[in-house]
């Protein structure tokens, strides 16, 4: 059976999304055929605005509506602590826990040689520059990359580049998020209690 061209294109677009297979893409596309046109127009407008009305924060590289983002603009934040996460979903998960009031740095990925992703392909150089430019103000760096092989490799790279052991001469602590998170899991899927325990159980790195 040959599908209408417009329907085929929607199915192909859905298939490009992560975690969406051919059958799921077909179900979603056929579902949209029964949605009122006004809802489809709103959906399309929201997609168009997704990139146009969002920016990367020039300080922490979080996704927001303004630069700096709402977290970096918050005077109540403790900027002496920086929590390093892989992506903005991890930041949101930690924020939901309500137990962390420091600053962030979003890498937007991890070092993954098998997929040709090196340190310069994510926001690692910007992190190192940010830390070196604020050493006198920073008291703690929390490594909150996911407990996967790539996440651990990225954490080790950061420690090596900073040239620090447990504490450097300026008293900056480098800690690793606690093992409240199972090995191989992603922070974005963790519940608030698990993240709270992981933050409380962080250790020197």
N, C-alpha and C positions, 0 to 999 in steps of 0.2 A: 504494500500500500504506500503510495506516494503522499507525503504530507504537504500541506501548503508551505510555500517558501518562508512566509513570515513565522510560522510555527517552528519550522526547522531551525531558523536562525535563533529563536528564543531558546530552544533546546540546546543548541550548540553553546550559547552564552552561559547557560546554567552549568553545563558540563565542565566549563573552565574553572568553576569555583571549587575550592578544596573540600573534599569529602562528599562531593555530588557525583554520583555515577550516572550512566545513561538512563536507567529506569527512573531514578529519582528526578532527573532533569525532565523527562517526559511527563511525569506526574505533575510537577510544578507548572510546566508550560500549559498542560491541558486544564489545570485548575484555574490559571489566570484567564482562560477563555470565558469562564463563568463569572468573573469578577466584573462589577459595574465599570463602565468606561471612566467615570470620574475617579474611581479608586486607582485605576491603572495610570491615569494622567498624573495623579498625586505621587504614585510610586515612581514613575519616570522622572518627575521633577525632583524628588528626593535623591534619586541616583545622580542626576546632573549636578545637584548642589553638594554632593558628597566631597568632591575634590575642590570645588570652587569656594566653599565656605568653611574649609578646615585648613589649618596651617600647622607646621611643625614648630614647636617652641625652640628658639635659638639657644636656650640655656640647657634644658633637660631633654629636648627632642620628643616630648610628649605631644600627642595630637590634641589640638584645641581650636578654639574659635579666635584666639588672639595670640600675639607674641609680645611678651612672655605669656605662658599659659596661666590658668587660674591658680595652680599650685605654686608656681614660681613667684606670682604676684602676692601671695598670701603672707602678710607680715607675721602671722602667728606661727609660721613654719620654722622648724629648727634647721637652718641651713648649714649647721656644723656637721650634720649627718647626711650622707648621700647613699641611697639605696639603688643599686644597679640591677635593672631588670632587662629581660630579653625583648619584650614588646609591651605595647600599651595595655593589652589585655591583662598582663601580669600586674601592672600598676593598678588597674581598676580592682583586681582581686585583693590586693593588699589594702587599698583604700577602703574596701567594703568591710574589712576586719575592724577598722576604726582604731587600731592600736599603734599605728605609725604616724608620726607628725613631722617627719623630716623631709628632706628633698629627695629627688629622684634623678636617675639618668637612664634613658631608654635606648638600648643598643640597636633595636630593630633587627635582631638576628643574633646568630652565634657563629663562632669560627667553625667551619665545616669543610675541611680540605676535600672530602669525597665529592662535594658539590661545588668545588672551586670557590668557596667563600672564605676569604682571608680577613685579617684585622681591618684592612682599609676599606672593605666592602660593607662594614657596619659602622656605627658611630663610636668606635673605640678611640681613634685619634683625638676626637673632640673631647672624650671623657678624660684622657690623659692630660690634655691641654688644660681642661677645666680644673683638674685636681692640682696640677703643678702651679697654676696661677692663683690658687687659693689655699695653699698648704697651711698657712698660719691660722686660717679660719676653720678648717675641717678637722674634726676630732675623730670621726669614725666613717669608714666606708663599708657598707654591707653588700656582700656579693650574693645577690638573690637570683642568679641564673638557675635554670631548671636543673634538677639532679639527673641529668642525662650525660652521656659521654661528651657531647658537644658543649653542654653547659659547664661541665667540670673543666674541660679544656680551655674554655673562654675565661673562667675564673682564674685558672692557673696562669694564663697569659697575662691577665691584668696584674696579678701579684708580681710576676716576674718583671713586667715593664715598670712597675712602680719601684722595684728594687727594695722591697720591704720584707722583713721577717714578721714577727708578731707586732712589733712597734718600731717606728722609726724615731729619729732624734727629735722630731717635732711632736711626738706623742700621738700620732694618728694611728688609730686601731683599724685593722682590716679583719672583718668577721665574715663568716659564711652562714647563711641562713640555716637554721636548725633542721634536724632530720624528722620533723613532724610531717614532712612530705615524703612519700614513698619514692624509692629509686625508680627512675624511668617515667615519672609522672610530670604533668605540666601544672604550673602554679595557677593558671587561669581556671582549672577545673576543681581546685581545692576549696573547701568550705572555710568560713570565717574562723572557726575554732582551730582548724589545722594550721591556717596561716598565722594565727595568734601564737600558737605554740612554737611554730617554726621561727618566728621573730624573737620570741623570748628565749629560745634555745640556741640562738646563734653563738658561734664560737670564734676564737681567734683563728686566723687563716695563715 
